[in-house]
Amino acid sequence: MSRNSGSKAPSQRMLRVGELVRHALADVLQRGEVMDPVLETHVITVPEVRMTPDLKLATAYVMPLGGKDSDKVLKALEANRKQLRMMVVKRLELKSAPDLRFRIDDSFDRGAHIDELLRSPEVARDLAGDDDGDGETQR
């Protein structure tokens, strides 16, 4: 299931603001500006930030390096949400500050699962049986 399921495609403005928030948040986390023992000891990537259409809520998908301590990192981000919001807003020129929400980015896990499925013997057999490319198996 995709993060976008059941909704229409994001507008250019949503994408642009989401990318600005992503860069600002990644910068704050990279520089270690939040004084939190968990955040200070983990490298956290921010692969994506999705904005609501009204730009009032930013959902940041995050992943600690190696996927270690995901729950602890998520709790630390939530505990420092207000401070992170203010630091992000300081870097951006927005009319209002979006509220931040954090989620663990599972896209790499989902991609690995799809790769695993595509390598399965059943799928390989099905693909090998479709030699002429018209979608029908040759007998």
C-alpha positions, 0 to 999 in steps of 0.5 A: 500500500502506498503512502498516497493510497486513496488520495489524488496526486500532490500539487506542485506547491505541496511538493515544493514546500515538502521538499523545502521542509525536508531539506531544513529538517535534514539540516537541523538533524545533521548539524545536531542542533537538538540537544537530545541524547538519542538524536545526538547519537543517531544519523537520521535520514529524511527521504521524504516529507509529505504536506497536506493540501493546506500546508498545515501538516508535514509528515516526515518519513525518517530512517535512522542509519541501518534502521537501528533503534527506530522506535527510540528515534521516533519517540525522540523526534516526537518529544522534540517536535515543537523545537524541531518545528521552530528550527525548520520554520526559522530556515524557511520563509513560510506564512505559517509553520506546518506542524510536524509528524514523524513516521518511519520510512519503510519504502526500502523494506517494501522494495526489498520485499518486492525484489524477493517476490520477483526472484521467487521460483514461481514468478521466474517460471511464469515469466519464462513461460511468456516468451512471445511478449503477448501475455499468453503462455506458449504451449 
